[in-house]
Amino acid sequence: MASSSDFKYNFVSHKGFNLISGTHDPAEVDAICNYEVRDSDVFVVTYPKSGTIWMQQILRLIEAKGDLTSEELNSDQVPWIELQGKGKEFVEAPSPRLRVTHLPYHLMPHALSQKKGKVIYVARNPKDVLVSYFHFHKFATMLETPKDFNHFFEKFIRGDVYGNSWFEHTKSWYAHQDNMQFLFITYEEMIQDLRSSVKRISSFLGKNLTDAQLTEVVKHSTFKNMRVIPQANYEMVPDDLLNHHNGKFMRKGTIGDWKNHFTVNQNEIFDQIFQKEMKEFPVSFVWDIKDIEQITV
Ligand code: PPS
């Protein structure tokens, strides 16, 4: 059997979206759009590095009413639908099927647009996404280690990464929301007020948690606590997938780390592109932790 290193770094463009050879199978991804969707299905959709693992943690905890005793990895409890081999598992899985995905709208089940299942889209300010993704490329063995920050900056802007263009991903999912049962939430809102965010998510999912259960969900979902929960921080993932000498999955968990990476020139370029691409986008992003008056947990 071929190992992941045989396929390293090769993207296959599939219907306008980069898939990673050895990680995704185009035929399996193609099948996803025809999957039947149950009313109880929940799909967390993110552009990479926008808080996927965080939402996996919140969903599994809401489902377990705050109980963290299961030792399964977040990615086993709330798997990626597009990973090779996960399609068959999805079709046969018992309800509720909780899944995460980085796929664009056009590759996801058509049934979503008939208001079947629920979609939670988590968006994060793209400067912090870029920085988090840069570090993740040094850490994840299936992705090419960037030559340097500027090289990665340019690739991200071109959409020459897994996830393609952040701008297109965000705009396209947002634009289709009226067809779906859809919750849009930002990483920055979750940082600002985790408790209210968890309340919003659980009420969207129709789950009534007691105050005590809510407190448990929040407690186990803070960055500080997730960092030391083995199921939630991917430290158990083997070195041939995540090179633990080169970083940590739970890295900084904050807003504004881009300020430690972007040059003045890069920031100007980014701002120009952002303004052009997002001028009609109705949601504004928080770019700096200092812009949040109060952080509530
Ligand atoms: S991936 O690889 O696409 O699945 O990555 P993803 O899980 O989407 O994003 C990882 C970033 O999310 C941060 N994170 C958190 N921030 C704050 N609070 C909590 N609880 C939390 N959990 C995960 C994680 O640290 C990564 O961001 P950076 O900026 O790299 O720290």
Residues whose N, C-alpha, C, O or C-beta is under 5 A from the ligand:
A	BS01	PPS	Y47 P48 K49 S50 G51 T52 I53 W54 D128 S132 S221 T222 F223 M226 F249 M250 R251 K252 G253 T254
